[in-house]
Amino acid sequence: MINLIEKYFVKLAFRKLELEKFLEKHFSRAGFNSLSVIRNPMSTRLVVSVAKPGIAIGYSGKNIKTIGQTIEDKFGIKNPHIEIRSVDDPEYNVKFIAQNMVNDL
């Protein structure tokens, strides 16, 4: 019985990791920092922290709509709500600095 519970939580962790890699790829120009997944009975809320929220949202929310549809199709998350949050101090964020260095090279 315990083994099944462990497998369930490991499966959830791998799905979150795959989703985080997917969002990191799509929000690389916006300075992706972190992902929080909040599950509700009616929907799943994805809180994405980025350094440049304007780039992540896109013109009239176009990027958010297309990524939301892709997440629903690819990962099977029903009714995903994507919330974009700005990182407080991106110039002190190690992940953002490393991504900028990679982009510059």
Backbone as CSV, one residue per row, in Angstrom:
resi,resn,N_x,N_y,N_z,CA_x,CA_y,CA_z,C_x,C_y,C_z
1,MET,0.822,-1.194,0.000,0.000,0.000,0.000,0.868,1.261,0.000
2,ILE,1.885,1.272,0.825,2.763,2.435,0.904,3.510,2.612,-0.413
3,ASN,3.864,1.521,-1.054,4.590,1.589,-2.303,3.779,2.318,-3.382
4,LEU,2.457,2.104,-3.432,1.608,2.777,-4.404,1.541,4.276,-4.143
5,ILE,1.507,4.666,-2.888,1.476,6.086,-2.540,2.791,6.745,-2.936
6,GLU,3.895,6.068,-2.683,5.195,6.607,-3.071,5.284,6.772,-4.585
7,LYS,4.804,5.793,-5.338,4.829,5.880,-6.792,3.993,7.056,-7.283
8,TYR,2.856,7.296,-6.649,1.989,8.406,-7.034,2.707,9.745,-6.857
9,PHE,3.348,9.942,-5.717,4.031,11.210,-5.467,5.287,11.374,-6.335
10,VAL,5.964,10.291,-6.624,7.112,10.362,-7.527,6.636,10.717,-8.933
11,LYS,5.511,10.141,-9.351,4.940,10.462,-10.658,4.555,11.938,-10.731
12,LEU,3.959,12.486,-9.673,3.612,13.905,-9.638,4.857,14.786,-9.713
13,ALA,5.914,14.385,-9.030,7.155,15.164,-9.053,7.769,15.167,-10.452
14,PHE,7.735,14.032,-11.147,8.282,13.974,-12.502,7.451,14.814,-13.465
15,ARG,6.126,14.801,-13.306,5.267,15.623,-14.165,5.544,17.104,-13.944
16,LYS,5.768,17.497,-12.685,6.076,18.898,-12.401,7.430,19.271,-13.008
17,LEU,8.390,18.377,-12.925,9.711,18.632,-13.502,9.630,18.781,-15.024
18,GLU,8.855,17.906,-15.683,8.672,18.021,-17.130,7.987,19.334,-17.493
19,LEU,6.981,19.721,-16.718,6.275,20.970,-16.955,7.194,22.167,-16.742
20,GLU,8.040,22.091,-15.722,8.989,23.171,-15.453,9.998,23.310,-16.596
21,LYS,10.484,22.198,-17.126,11.411,22.252,-18.261,10.728,22.831,-19.495
22,PHE,9.475,22.465,-19.714,8.714,22.986,-20.845,8.542,24.496,-20.722
23,LEU,8.156,24.971,-19.544,7.961,26.408,-19.344,9.280,27.167,-19.371
24,GLU,10.340,26.550,-18.884,11.661,27.189,-18.934,12.098,27.404,-20.383
25,LYS,11.778,26.448,-21.241,12.112,26.574,-22.654,11.306,27.706,-23.301
26,HIS,10.020,27.772,-22.998,9.158,28.770,-23.631,9.330,30.177,-23.064
27,PHE,9.712,30.273,-21.807,9.879,31.586,-21.182,11.350,31.939,-20.984
28,SER,12.236,31.407,-21.800,13.663,31.677,-21.625,13.985,33.142,-21.884
29,ARG,13.341,33.760,-22.883,13.578,35.180,-23.169,13.042,36.075,-22.056
30,ALA,12.038,35.612,-21.343,11.434,36.404,-20.273,12.171,36.233,-18.957
31,GLY,13.165,35.382,-18.890,13.925,35.168,-17.663,13.188,34.281,-16.664
32,PHE,12.824,33.068,-17.096,12.106,32.120,-16.240,12.880,31.870,-14.953
33,ASN,12.165,31.882,-13.820,12.807,31.661,-12.534,12.270,30.413,-11.840
34,SER,10.959,30.333,-11.624,10.420,29.192,-10.895,8.968,28.937,-11.269
35,LEU,8.474,27.790,-10.836,7.101,27.378,-11.090,6.499,26.844,-9.804
36,SER,5.273,27.270,-9.498,4.502,26.715,-8.387,3.200,26.184,-8.951
37,VAL,2.830,24.977,-8.556,1.599,24.357,-9.024,0.634,24.282,-7.847
38,ILE,-0.546,24.891,-8.029,-1.576,24.889,-6.994,-2.791,24.188,-7.578
39,ARG,-3.137,23.033,-7.021,-4.254,22.245,-7.546,-5.523,22.562,-6.763
40,ASN,-6.590,22.856,-7.491,-7.917,23.080,-6.938,-8.847,22.033,-7.535
41,PRO,-10.022,21.825,-6.943,-10.949,20.857,-7.537,-11.416,21.237,-8.945
42,MET,-11.524,22.528,-9.230,-12.046,22.970,-10.525,-10.951,23.224,-11.565
43,SER,-9.752,23.593,-11.141,-8.696,23.938,-12.087,-7.336,23.759,-11.427
44,THR,-6.313,23.978,-12.216,-4.939,23.955,-11.721,-4.329,25.311,-12.025
45,ARG,-3.784,25.951,-10.990,-3.172,27.261,-11.158,-1.658,27.094,-11.207
46,LEU,-1.054,27.628,-12.255,0.393,27.587,-12.430,0.918,28.992,-12.217
47,VAL,1.723,29.175,-11.182,2.308,30.480,-10.884,3.748,30.458,-11.376
48,VAL,4.004,31.256,-12.406,5.311,31.288,-13.059,5.993,32.593,-12.687
49,SER,7.189,32.516,-12.126,7.975,33.708,-11.792,8.969,33.972,-12.911
50,VAL,8.906,35.183,-13.457,9.805,35.579,-14.535,10.373,36.958,-14.237
51,ALA,11.488,37.285,-14.886,12.117,38.590,-14.689,11.445,39.663,-15.536
52,LYS,10.947,39.289,-16.726,10.304,40.240,-17.637,8.888,39.765,-17.941
53,PRO,7.906,40.148,-17.113,6.550,39.635,-17.301,5.894,40.079,-18.605
54,GLY,6.245,41.236,-19.124,5.657,41.711,-20.370,5.957,40.802,-21.545
55,ILE,7.168,40.288,-21.592,7.559,39.371,-22.665,6.845,38.035,-22.494
56,ALA,6.686,37.584,-21.251,6.038,36.299,-20.994,4.560,36.337,-21.372
57,ILE,3.889,37.443,-21.082,2.455,37.534,-21.362,2.207,37.705,-22.852
58,GLY,2.994,38.549,-23.498,2.830,38.774,-24.922,1.749,39.794,-25.211
59,TYR,1.604,40.117,-26.466,0.624,41.108,-26.893,-0.788,40.569,-26.684
60,SER,-1.570,41.255,-25.864,-2.955,40.881,-25.537,-3.063,39.478,-24.937
61,GLY,-2.018,39.001,-24.271,-2.050,37.685,-23.632,-1.954,36.528,-24.607
62,LYS,-1.454,36.787,-25.799,-1.380,35.754,-26.830,-0.490,34.588,-26.410
63,ASN,0.672,34.878,-25.822,1.582,33.811,-25.389,0.945,32.929,-24.322
64,ILE,0.268,33.546,-23.371,-0.351,32.792,-22.274,-1.435,31.863,-22.811
65,LYS,-2.238,32.351,-23.747,-3.316,31.528,-24.300,-2.770,30.322,-25.049
66,THR,-1.744,30.527,-25.879,-1.208,29.408,-26.647,-0.489,28.406,-25.749
67,ILE,0.245,28.901,-24.766,0.946,27.987,-23.852,-0.057,27.238,-22.976
68,GLY,-1.118,27.910,-22.555,-2.162,27.239,-21.776,-2.808,26.110,-22.551
69,GLN,-3.081,26.334,-23.830,-3.664,25.288,-24.674,-2.683,24.138,-24.879
70,THR,-1.401,24.469,-25.050,-0.383,23.435,-25.221,-0.236,22.590,-23.959
71,ILE,-0.269,23.240,-22.796,-0.169,22.507,-21.524,-1.358,21.579,-21.353
72,GLU,-2.534,22.062,-21.730,-3.729,21.231,-21.612,-3.636,20.005,-22.521
73,ASP,-3.132,20.182,-23.731,-3.021,19.069,-24.671,-1.879,18.116,-24.331
74,LYS,-0.701,18.675,-24.032,0.501,17.858,-23.845,0.563,17.183,-22.477
75,PHE,0.176,17.903,-21.421,0.330,17.377,-20.069,-0.975,16.885,-19.453
76,GLY,-2.091,17.115,-20.128,-3.373,16.617,-19.630,-3.894,17.364,-18.419
77,ILE,-3.452,18.579,-18.204,-3.938,19.383,-17.079,-5.214,20.077,-17.533
78,LYS,-6.308,19.782,-16.877,-7.590,20.360,-17.249,-7.685,21.790,-16.746
79,ASN,-8.073,22.688,-17.636,-8.348,24.087,-17.310,-7.193,24.763,-16.560
80,PRO,-6.003,24.840,-17.171,-4.874,25.479,-16.479,-5.010,27.003,-16.485
81,HIS,-4.785,27.601,-15.334,-4.754,29.055,-15.207,-3.306,29.451,-14.958
82,ILE,-2.731,30.220,-15.861,-1.335,30.609,-15.746,-1.269,32.017,-15.196
83,GLU,-0.559,32.155,-14.093,-0.360,33.454,-13.452,1.117,33.806,-13.563
84,ILE,1.401,34.993,-14.073,2.782,35.448,-14.242,3.116,36.411,-13.110
85,ARG,4.194,36.127,-12.407,4.671,37.005,-11.338,6.066,37.499,-11.674
86,SER,6.327,38.717,-11.276,7.629,39.305,-11.508,8.584,38.939,-10.372
87,VAL,9.827,38.672,-10.714,10.863,38.411,-9.721,11.232,39.746,-9.079
88,ASP,11.418,39.773,-7.768,11.690,41.026,-7.057,12.958,41.711,-7.551
89,ASP,14.083,41.048,-7.473,15.362,41.618,-7.906,16.021,40.678,-8.908
90,PRO,15.719,40.830,-10.202,16.295,39.894,-11.176,17.807,40.008,-11.299
91,GLU,18.369,41.177,-10.988,19.822,41.310,-11.114,20.572,40.538,-10.023
92,TYR,19.856,40.100,-8.984,20.465,39.293,-7.930,20.045,37.823,-8.005
93,ASN,19.308,37.475,-9.026,18.822,36.113,-9.191,19.843,35.319,-10.006
94,VAL,20.369,34.268,-9.428,21.437,33.484,-10.048,20.958,32.832,-11.345
95,LYS,19.759,32.293,-11.344,19.241,31.612,-12.522,19.085,32.593,-13.686
96,PHE,18.608,33.794,-13.406,18.433,34.814,-14.440,19.786,35.268,-14.996
97,ILE,20.767,35.458,-14.124,22.099,35.876,-14.567,22.737,34.811,-15.447
98,ALA,22.598,33.541,-15.057,23.167,32.451,-15.854,22.488,32.365,-17.215
99,GLN,21.173,32.546,-17.267,20.454,32.515,-18.532,20.884,33.663,-19.436
100,ASN,21.095,34.844,-18.858,21.579,35.983,-19.649,22.961,35.704,-20.230
101,MET,23.832,35.069,-19.442,25.172,34.757,-19.927,25.098,33.763,-21.089
102,VAL,24.208,32.780,-20.989,24.051,31.809,-22.058,23.512,32.481,-23.321
103,ASN,22.541,33.378,-23.145,21.977,34.081,-24.299,23.002,34.994,-24.960
104,ASP,23.864,35.611,-24.166,24.874,36.507,-24.714,25.944,35.755,-25.518
105,LEU,26.225,34.534,-25.104,27.242,33.748,-25.822,26.659,33.230,-27.109
